[in-house]
Amino acid sequence: MKKRTTIYDIANALDVTVSTVSRALSNFPGISDATKKAVIEMAAKLDYRPNKLASALKSGKTYIIGVIVPSIQAHFFASIIHSIEDELKDSGYSIIVYQSSESVAKEIKGVTTLLEAQVDGIMASLALETEDVSHFREVINQNKPLILFDRVDESLKVPSVTLNDFKAGFIAANHLIERGYKKIAFVTTSHKIKIFSERLEGYKQALKLNNLPVLEEDIILGGLSIKDGRFGISKLLRNENRPDAIIAGDDFTALGIIKKLKEVNLAPPVIGVMGFANEVFSPYVTPSLSTVDQHPNLIGKACAKLFLDMIKQNNPYDKISNIVIEPTIVDRQSTGTYLEKTV
């Protein structure tokens, strides 16, 4: 096995002190440009790679951020991760991703594992099972930046990046109303995560403002998956007065709804379907899925900015910012106009 090059090897090759090499590689003032150039060129020639562990022990910083997400399979969370990583790379930070799989037990283990890895901070979106967030307080107790995004808990007084979820539910319902639909159902999760309750309230407000009834029979609370979408629409179709449009809690649930509607010859836009998240498959479903874009790239950028702002402060929690991203509608075939579906 090839011996790892150290700063001692560079110093011997150039006949300079180890201190000179260390300062040159750190761009320390007082070292001439000629010396810096010679050290850098020799480091490249000898294939020198800094020992990050040693640097971390010396500086107290690992330049690694932990990111906890419910699922890395969802394009929404994958996009946020990519955006965070892209925004922080120029500042020298890398990320470690931990997937909770919607389990609070795995989320707790993730926090513990990342802190044991000496990460410089944690960004997290809560699992559906999470009701008690006390496990995150250890991050705060260690005076490390904690940023919550998308799914948050307001009892934790930390910076956050969220969607305007009330508006998201409102514009989803309003979009269907504008397309001529009159009886709009909602299939979403029963878990007590703020973003989902806010979307439901936005949906209800849109119906009320358009003089449409809010009926409990049209609100199905369960899970978020293709299977849950199939279950939800099957239940709704058994109603004597079935809905003519459905809002799904996410695009995977919407996909399950569309698949079931096709089986009973009621595919959109006969019954309109609206999703959330604008997943990568949404344009390629037949018919293509109308959805609410949550702008994950903007969420990721905002998380990175908050982190960089926090580490500039003496106490990362001296100033707490809560950033809200505005949702937009992506209009596709699954919410065709009422006239088009009745011709």
WOKA-V798110 format. One record per helix or strand. SS is the DSSP state (a for helix, b for strand). FROM is the first residue (numbers start at 0). LEN is the number of residues. Records with the same first field share a line. If there is no record, write none. Layout:
SS=FROM-LEN  FROM-LEN
This chain:
a=6-8  17-8  32-13  51-8  74-17  103-13  133-8  164-14  193-16  215-3  225-12  250-13  281-3  295-15  332-3  337-5
b=63-6  93-6  120-4  144-5  159-4  183-6  218-4  244-4  271-5  289-4  321-4  327-3
